[in-house]
Amino acid sequence: MQKLSQRSQLAIGLLLMLVMAATRSHHFATPAHLPDASWAVFFVAGVYLSSAWWFAVFVILAVAVDWFAITFGGVSSFCVTPAYAALLLAFGALWLGGRRYARHHRDRLTSLVPLVVAIVLSALGAELCSSGSFYFFGGRFMHPTLAEFLVREARYFPMMLGVMVFYVTLAAMIHALFALTGLRLHGQPGSKAHGLHS
């Protein structure tokens, strides 16, 4: 994937920060709130933002939003355990999934195949890191077993994956709009956008 201009990366980074701040404070979808976009934000950021400093920015933002939601927003702290630290690994899996896809992206429909593979594998890695650590090491379950964990995964992972696919699809559609209209992402007039899909 062709590297984006610094201005474009800054714009994308700020937009993704707004999306995370607007959706993460509630985590689950309700009639008044969109579902948490954090997984998709880390993946899309990995695709478009070349500096690892952005990863640190999004991790800090995620923690800050969680703290604010729990302290002032009435959100339960049930998920905040010693295993909360494993979110760093989960977010890392998503970021690296995006980075890896970016290296293999081509401006062809065949890019959809590696995109789907990258989404599923990075989401699975994130789920195992976050939910696995919470279930086995969070101290909320008296007698954790692999069988029960797999049952819980079968119930919750498809929902998490579906939300991520929803947001990444929106990002891909926006990218395709830029590519088809020839809008500038690389700082050169008329250049084509390279990223999730076009």
Order of alpha helices (4+ residues) and beta strands (2+ residues): alpha-alpha-alpha-alpha-alpha-alpha
